[in-house]
Amino acid sequence: MHCLIRHAIVAGAAAAALSGPVAAQQDAPPVAAAPAASAVLAEPQPNETTAQRSRSQPGNNAPFWRGVHDSGKTPGSVNNLQMGERGVLIQPFAQYPGTRNASAGEAWRQIRNWWIIPYGGAVLVIVALAIGLFYWRRGPIGHATNTGNRFIERFTYFERAAHWSNAIAFCVLAISGLVMAFGKFSLLPLTGGLLFGWLTWLLKTAHNFFGPLFAVSLVIVFFTFLRSNWPSRGDLTWLLKGGGLFGGEAPASGRFNFGEKIVFWGGVFLLGSMVVGSGLVLDKLVPGLLYLRDDMQLAHIIHSTAAVLIMMVFLGHIYIGTFGMRGSYRAMKSGYVDEQWAEEHHKYWYDDIRAGRIPAERTKAVPAVRQPAA
């Protein structure tokens, strides 16, 4: 009995609930249709917070993005530049040479992917192929093999230590930089993601550690060889004759010829300063900078461009200093050259030594004529 009474009460309440809204709708006057969704989105309410708008106007993010793109003109906006990097979601628009007008981050990506990577890689490949072709057609230049019996000290222990420290650091930086820039196009398909990830991490770490060593050794190299790289007699003649690379005898020169001076001033001083300076910014080692994203993007562009150019210059220097010229590698390995080699490639320097204006051996106060250790 109680169950029947309970079911009757529930059924009656349900019927009243269903009939009430229907009757109210039949007796109520007609109501205007709701405005379209686009009209609601186009008219955000003033002083409405983001949380309130998400409930009243779902999907209407236009006011939020207007604040993001405000570039700090309105105090308190999302992109308030007066607050530094805090709250900056999208950088102001910028345009580098050869890129579209876009946000600064996108403009940096374009100049890296459209210019530095493809053209920088192409230039390095062309230089390497040109050196290989030149060696195939011309072979090593010079006649003296630097294996005679009478030797002159060309580089002291300190000069060779500074040179080799800088050279080793440069090779590590160049190889690691090339892998980080071009590795995903050349190595990744061959090694796979796991091995490539470990390799790039290792090289990136080496890049960060050898960067300061390269910077310090570059300064030492600059001041060590500065005195011998000032303009001197024979430089213009050496330039007009192409240094004897394309036939004929090597033009007379001082301790360093004009080609070596180009490497010194253009590679070591100019490009080296650009690479080191931008690298210190990227490592956040320059005091006083805020290290905003604009600063880091510009530093990366300078660093990458200068790195490609200095690799081009040093590729030629490495070629001449190893197998491109007979007897040249022995000079930096042992520090000594024989008299015939000195007279053929650096006649003015050799004449000064014979005249006594320059000491033939600076490391020890012994006679100039000696046989270097094997």
Contacts in CASP RR format, 6 or more apart in sequence:
PFRMAT RR
TARGET T0000
AUTHOR 0000-0000-0000
METHOD contacts of the structure
MODEL  1
MHCLIRHAIVAGAAAAALSGPVAAQQDAPPVAAAPAASAVLAEPQPNETT
AQRSRSQPGNNAPFWRGVHDSGKTPGSVNNLQMGERGVLIQPFAQYPGTR
NASAGEAWRQIRNWWIIPYGGAVLVIVALAIGLFYWRRGPIGHATNTGNR
FIERFTYFERAAHWSNAIAFCVLAISGLVMAFGKFSLLPLTGGLLFGWLT
WLLKTAHNFFGPLFAVSLVIVFFTFLRSNWPSRGDLTWLLKGGGLFGGEA
PASGRFNFGEKIVFWGGVFLLGSMVVGSGLVLDKLVPGLLYLRDDMQLAH
IIHSTAAVLIMMVFLGHIYIGTFGMRGSYRAMKSGYVDEQWAEEHHKYWY
DDIRAGRIPAERTKAVPAVRQPAA
40 57 0 8 1.000
40 60 0 8 1.000
41 57 0 8 1.000
41 59 0 8 1.000
41 60 0 8 1.000
41 62 0 8 1.000
44 53 0 8 1.000
44 57 0 8 1.000
44 60 0 8 1.000
44 62 0 8 1.000
44 63 0 8 1.000
45 52 0 8 1.000
45 53 0 8 1.000
45 56 0 8 1.000
48 56 0 8 1.000
50 63 0 8 1.000
50 64 0 8 1.000
53 60 0 8 1.000
53 63 0 8 1.000
64 78 0 8 1.000
67 74 0 8 1.000
67 77 0 8 1.000
67 78 0 8 1.000
67 79 0 8 1.000
68 78 0 8 1.000
68 79 0 8 1.000
68 89 0 8 1.000
68 90 0 8 1.000
69 79 0 8 1.000
69 90 0 8 1.000
70 77 0 8 1.000
70 78 0 8 1.000
70 79 0 8 1.000
71 79 0 8 1.000
71 81 0 8 1.000
71 92 0 8 1.000
72 79 0 8 1.000
72 80 0 8 1.000
72 81 0 8 1.000
72 82 0 8 1.000
75 82 0 8 1.000
78 87 0 8 1.000
78 89 0 8 1.000
79 87 0 8 1.000
79 88 0 8 1.000
79 89 0 8 1.000
79 90 0 8 1.000
79 92 0 8 1.000
80 87 0 8 1.000
81 88 0 8 1.000
81 92 0 8 1.000
84 290 0 8 1.000
84 292 0 8 1.000
85 290 0 8 1.000
85 292 0 8 1.000
85 293 0 8 1.000
88 293 0 8 1.000
90 103 0 8 1.000
91 103 0 8 1.000
91 104 0 8 1.000
91 105 0 8 1.000
91 293 0 8 1.000
91 294 0 8 1.000
92 103 0 8 1.000
92 104 0 8 1.000
93 101 0 8 1.000
93 102 0 8 1.000
93 103 0 8 1.000
93 104 0 8 1.000
93 107 0 8 1.000
94 101 0 8 1.000
94 102 0 8 1.000
94 103 0 8 1.000
94 104 0 8 1.000
94 105 0 8 1.000
94 107 0 8 1.000
94 294 0 8 1.000
95 101 0 8 1.000
95 102 0 8 1.000
95 107 0 8 1.000
96 107 0 8 1.000
96 108 0 8 1.000
96 110 0 8 1.000
96 111 0 8 1.000
96 301 0 8 1.000
97 111 0 8 1.000
98 110 0 8 1.000
98 111 0 8 1.000
98 114 0 8 1.000
98 115 0 8 1.000
99 107 0 8 1.000
99 110 0 8 1.000
99 111 0 8 1.000
99 114 0 8 1.000
100 107 0 8 1.000
100 110 0 8 1.000
101 107 0 8 1.000
102 110 0 8 1.000
104 293 0 8 1.000
104 294 0 8 1.000
104 297 0 8 1.000
105 293 0 8 1.000
105 297 0 8 1.000
108 297 0 8 1.000
108 300 0 8 1.000
108 301 0 8 1.000
111 301 0 8 1.000
112 300 0 8 1.000
112 301 0 8 1.000
112 304 0 8 1.000
116 181 0 8 1.000
116 301 0 8 1.000
116 304 0 8 1.000
116 305 0 8 1.000
116 308 0 8 1.000
117 181 0 8 1.000
117 182 0 8 1.000
120 308 0 8 1.000
121 182 0 8 1.000
121 308 0 8 1.000
123 308 0 8 1.000
123 312 0 8 1.000
124 178 0 8 1.000
124 308 0 8 1.000
124 311 0 8 1.000
124 312 0 8 1.000
124 315 0 8 1.000
127 312 0 8 1.000
127 315 0 8 1.000
127 316 0 8 1.000
128 315 0 8 1.000
131 315 0 8 1.000
131 316 0 8 1.000
131 319 0 8 1.000
134 245 0 8 1.000
135 319 0 8 1.000
135 323 0 8 1.000
135 324 0 8 1.000
138 245 0 8 1.000
138 246 0 8 1.000
138 247 0 8 1.000
139 324 0 8 1.000
140 323 0 8 1.000
140 324 0 8 1.000
140 325 0 8 1.000
140 326 0 8 1.000
141 244 0 8 1.000
141 245 0 8 1.000
141 247 0 8 1.000
141 250 0 8 1.000
141 324 0 8 1.000
141 325 0 8 1.000
141 326 0 8 1.000
142 250 0 8 1.000
142 325 0 8 1.000
142 326 0 8 1.000
142 344 0 8 1.000
142 345 0 8 1.000
143 326 0 8 1.000
143 344 0 8 1.000
144 326 0 8 1.000
144 327 0 8 1.000
144 338 0 8 1.000
144 340 0 8 1.000
144 341 0 8 1.000
144 343 0 8 1.000
144 344 0 8 1.000
144 345 0 8 1.000
145 326 0 8 1.000
145 327 0 8 1.000
145 341 0 8 1.000
146 326 0 8 1.000
146 327 0 8 1.000
146 328 0 8 1.000
146 330 0 8 1.000
146 331 0 8 1.000
146 337 0 8 1.000
146 338 0 8 1.000
146 340 0 8 1.000
146 341 0 8 1.000
147 327 0 8 1.000
147 330 0 8 1.000
147 338 0 8 1.000
148 338 0 8 1.000
148 339 0 8 1.000
148 340 0 8 1.000
149 338 0 8 1.000
149 371 0 8 1.000
150 338 0 8 1.000
150 339 0 8 1.000
150 369 0 8 1.000
151 336 0 8 1.000
151 337 0 8 1.000
151 338 0 8 1.000
151 339 0 8 1.000
151 369 0 8 1.000
151 370 0 8 1.000
151 371 0 8 1.000
151 372 0 8 1.000
152 336 0 8 1.000
152 337 0 8 1.000
152 338 0 8 1.000
152 339 0 8 1.000
152 342 0 8 1.000
152 350 0 8 1.000
152 353 0 8 1.000
152 360 0 8 1.000
152 361 0 8 1.000
152 368 0 8 1.000
153 335 0 8 1.000
153 336 0 8 1.000
153 360 0 8 1.000
153 361 0 8 1.000
153 362 0 8 1.000
153 363 0 8 1.000
153 368 0 8 1.000
154 255 0 8 1.000
154 331 0 8 1.000
154 335 0 8 1.000
154 336 0 8 1.000
154 337 0 8 1.000
154 342 0 8 1.000
155 163 0 8 1.000
155 331 0 8 1.000
155 332 0 8 1.000
155 335 0 8 1.000
156 335 0 8 1.000
156 362 0 8 1.000
156 363 0 8 1.000
157 363 0 8 1.000
158 224 0 8 1.000
159 224 0 8 1.000
159 225 0 8 1.000
160 332 0 8 1.000
160 335 0 8 1.000
162 217 0 8 1.000
162 220 0 8 1.000
162 221 0 8 1.000
162 224 0 8 1.000
163 221 0 8 1.000
163 332 0 8 1.000
164 332 0 8 1.000
165 213 0 8 1.000
165 217 0 8 1.000
165 220 0 8 1.000
166 214 0 8 1.000
166 217 0 8 1.000
166 218 0 8 1.000
166 220 0 8 1.000
166 221 0 8 1.000
169 210 0 8 1.000
169 211 0 8 1.000
169 213 0 8 1.000
169 214 0 8 1.000
169 217 0 8 1.000
170 214 0 8 1.000
170 314 0 8 1.000
172 206 0 8 1.000
172 207 0 8 1.000
172 210 0 8 1.000
173 207 0 8 1.000
173 210 0 8 1.000
173 211 0 8 1.000
173 214 0 8 1.000
173 307 0 8 1.000
174 307 0 8 1.000
174 311 0 8 1.000
174 314 0 8 1.000
175 203 0 8 1.000
176 203 0 8 1.000
176 204 0 8 1.000
176 206 0 8 1.000
176 207 0 8 1.000
176 210 0 8 1.000
177 203 0 8 1.000
177 207 0 8 1.000
177 307 0 8 1.000
179 187 0 8 1.000
179 199 0 8 1.000
179 200 0 8 1.000
179 203 0 8 1.000
180 200 0 8 1.000
180 203 0 8 1.000
180 204 0 8 1.000
180 207 0 8 1.000
181 304 0 8 1.000
183 196 0 8 1.000
183 200 0 8 1.000
184 196 0 8 1.000
187 196 0 8 1.000
187 199 0 8 1.000
188 196 0 8 1.000
191 199 0 8 1.000
208 283 0 8 1.000
211 276 0 8 1.000
211 279 0 8 1.000
211 283 0 8 1.000
212 285 0 8 1.000
214 276 0 8 1.000
215 276 0 8 1.000
215 277 0 8 1.000
215 280 0 8 1.000
218 268 0 8 1.000
218 272 0 8 1.000
218 276 0 8 1.000
221 268 0 8 1.000
222 264 0 8 1.000
222 268 0 8 1.000
222 269 0 8 1.000
225 256 0 8 1.000
225 264 0 8 1.000
228 255 0 8 1.000
228 256 0 8 1.000
229 256 0 8 1.000
229 260 0 8 1.000
229 261 0 8 1.000
229 264 0 8 1.000
229 265 0 8 1.000
231 261 0 8 1.000
232 253 0 8 1.000
232 254 0 8 1.000
232 348 0 8 1.000
233 254 0 8 1.000
233 348 0 8 1.000
234 251 0 8 1.000
234 252 0 8 1.000
234 253 0 8 1.000
234 254 0 8 1.000
234 258 0 8 1.000
234 348 0 8 1.000
235 253 0 8 1.000
235 257 0 8 1.000
235 258 0 8 1.000
235 261 0 8 1.000
236 258 0 8 1.000
237 251 0 8 1.000
237 252 0 8 1.000
238 251 0 8 1.000
238 252 0 8 1.000
238 253 0 8 1.000
238 257 0 8 1.000
238 258 0 8 1.000
238 259 0 8 1.000
239 258 0 8 1.000
239 259 0 8 1.000
241 251 0 8 1.000
242 251 0 8 1.000
243 250 0 8 1.000
243 251 0 8 1.000
243 257 0 8 1.000
243 258 0 8 1.000
243 259 0 8 1.000
244 250 0 8 1.000
244 251 0 8 1.000
249 344 0 8 1.000
250 257 0 8 1.000
250 344 0 8 1.000
250 345 0 8 1.000
251 257 0 8 1.000
252 346 0 8 1.000
252 347 0 8 1.000
252 348 0 8 1.000
253 345 0 8 1.000
253 346 0 8 1.000
253 347 0 8 1.000
253 348 0 8 1.000
253 349 0 8 1.000
254 346 0 8 1.000
254 347 0 8 1.000
254 348 0 8 1.000
254 349 0 8 1.000
254 352 0 8 1.000
255 346 0 8 1.000
255 349 0 8 1.000
256 264 0 8 1.000
256 346 0 8 1.000
257 345 0 8 1.000
257 346 0 8 1.000
260 317 0 8 1.000
262 313 0 8 1.000
263 313 0 8 1.000
263 314 0 8 1.000
263 317 0 8 1.000
266 313 0 8 1.000
267 310 0 8 1.000
267 313 0 8 1.000
267 314 0 8 1.000
271 306 0 8 1.000
271 309 0 8 1.000
271 310 0 8 1.000
271 313 0 8 1.000
272 306 0 8 1.000
272 310 0 8 1.000
274 302 0 8 1.000
274 303 0 8 1.000
274 306 0 8 1.000
275 303 0 8 1.000
275 306 0 8 1.000
275 307 0 8 1.000
275 310 0 8 1.000
277 286 0 8 1.000
278 299 0 8 1.000
278 300 0 8 1.000
278 302 0 8 1.000
278 303 0 8 1.000
278 306 0 8 1.000
279 299 0 8 1.000
279 303 0 8 1.000
280 286 0 8 1.000
281 289 0 8 1.000
281 291 0 8 1.000
281 295 0 8 1.000
281 296 0 8 1.000
281 299 0 8 1.000
282 296 0 8 1.000
282 299 0 8 1.000
282 300 0 8 1.000
282 303 0 8 1.000
284 291 0 8 1.000
289 295 0 8 1.000
320 328 0 8 1.000
321 328 0 8 1.000
321 329 0 8 1.000
321 332 0 8 1.000
322 328 0 8 1.000
322 329 0 8 1.000
323 329 0 8 1.000
325 345 0 8 1.000
327 337 0 8 1.000
327 341 0 8 1.000
330 336 0 8 1.000
330 337 0 8 1.000
331 337 0 8 1.000
331 341 0 8 1.000
334 372 0 8 1.000
334 373 0 8 1.000
335 372 0 8 1.000
336 370 0 8 1.000
336 372 0 8 1.000
339 350 0 8 1.000
342 349 0 8 1.000
342 350 0 8 1.000
342 353 0 8 1.000
343 350 0 8 1.000
349 358 0 8 1.000
352 358 0 8 1.000
353 359 0 8 1.000
353 360 0 8 1.000
353 368 0 8 1.000
359 368 0 8 1.000
360 368 0 8 1.000
360 369 0 8 1.000
361 367 0 8 1.000
361 368 0 8 1.000
361 370 0 8 1.000
END
